[in-house]
């Protein structure tokens, strides 16, 4: 089942930033491992909510992170951390239940931008690497 779903979704995503009615699919560069991909995806949804609001929730499986209710109850997103040949190939699917494709596209773009910030910042949004404490002085 997992391989079938991944294959079907990857086929859809292979069309390159595919845009179907109610769906936006964005693929990203490979990530080193599954745990990193999952953590980055969860950080992306948390950062999105901190910046743009929303009372939604995040769900987690072994290889997906879902961000639900990103705009009311009508827009959801799903990061899929697909393992393929020793690489993790993340992609994002954003879906809306109403006819507001512009809102869906805006949310997908925002999530993509935040993902890039998180990747650039090694897990920290905004591109800032975590602060390293200065070593303690010794006498």
DONU-986057 format. One record per residue (C-alpha): residue in three letters; x, y, z. Coordinates in steps of 0.02 Angstrom, whole numbers, plus 32768, in hexadecimal, padded with zeros to 4 digits. Each point is the difference from the previous one (the first is absolute). Example, Ala and Ser with C-alpha at 12.3 -4.5 7.8 and 13.67 -1.06 7.14 Angstrom:
REM residues 2
ALA82677F1F8186SER804580AC7FDF
This chain:
REM residues 139
UNK800080008000UNK8088807C8032UNK80637FDF7F61UNK7F63800F7F95UNK7FD080A7804FUNK80B180427FF0UNK800D7FC67F4BUNK7F5A80507FD3UNK802B80A28058UNK80B080037FB9UNK7FB97FE77F52UNK7F8D8093801DUNK808E80698049UNK80757FD27F72UNK7F9B80727F91UNK806580898056UNK7FA1806D807AUNK7F5E7FB47FC5UNK7F6280648016UNK7F5E7FA17FF3UNK7F5580378038UNK800D801780BCUNK80B37FC0800CUNK80AF804B7FFEUNK80987F8E8004UNK80B080418020UNK809B7F948004UNK80A0802E805AUNK80B77FCD7FF9UNK80377F608055UNK80167FFF80BCUNK80837F978059UNK7F8C7F8F8064UNK7F4C7FE0802FUNK800B804980B0UNK804680A47FBDUNK7F78800B7F7DUNK7F777FDE8080UNK8046807F807BUNK801380857F78UNK7F4D7FE27FC6UNK7FBA801080AFUNK8066809E801EUNK7FBD80467F5CUNK7F4A7FE98035UNK8022804480AFUNK8057809A7FB8UNK7F73801A7F84UNK7F818004808DUNK806D8074806AUNK800E807B7F6FUNK7F547FF67FB1UNK7F907FBF808BUNK7F8A7F6F7FFEUNK7FBD7F8A8082UNK80217F637F9CUNK80627F6A8035UNK80917F977FC2UNK7FF77F447FE7UNK80937F8B7FECUNK80167F537FB6UNK80A17FA17FE1UNK802480607F5FUNK7F8480907FF5UNK7FD980A0805FUNK7F53804C7FE6UNK7FD580B48026UNK7F44800F800EUNK7F8D80977FFFUNK808380777FB9UNK7F7680787FCAUNK7F677FDB8065UNK7FCB7F4D7FE0UNK801480097F43UNK80BC7FF47FDFUNK80707F708037UNK80B47FD67FD7UNK80657F608003UNK80BD7FEE7FFBUNK80317F557FBFUNK80B17FC78027UNK80117F797F7CUNK80997F90800CUNK80457FCE7F57UNK80A67FAA7FE0UNK8051803B80A1UNK7FC380B37FEEUNK7F6C8058804FUNK7FA080617F7CUNK7F8880778059UNK7F69804C7FAEUNK7F6A80648038UNK7F4B7FEA7FCDUNK7F87808D802CUNK7F457FE47FE8UNK7F6980728011UNK7F4A7FCE8012UNK7FBB80A37FBAUNK8018805B7F5BUNK8086807A803EUNK80967FC37F9EUNK805B80A5801CUNK7FFD7FE580BDUNK80407F4E7FE9UNK808D803C7F91UNK802F8088807DUNK80067F82808EUNK80677F867F97UNK807A808C7FD4UNK800F803580B6UNK801F7F4E8038UNK80837FEA7F78UNK805980A08034UNK7FFF7FCC80B7UNK80407F517FD1UNK809280537FA6UNK8024806B809AUNK7FFE7F678070UNK80747FA07F8BUNK807780957FF0UNK8000801580BDUNK80217F488025UNK7F577FED8052UNK7FE980B3803BUNK7F86806E7F9FUNK803E80A87FC3UNK80A57FBA7FC4UNK8056801F80A6UNK806A7F728041UNK7FE87FD480B7UNK806B80668074UNK80947FA38049UNK802C803380B2UNK80AD80478018UNK80797F8A8058UNK8015801D80B9UNK809D805E8030UNK80817F9E8062UNK808980418072
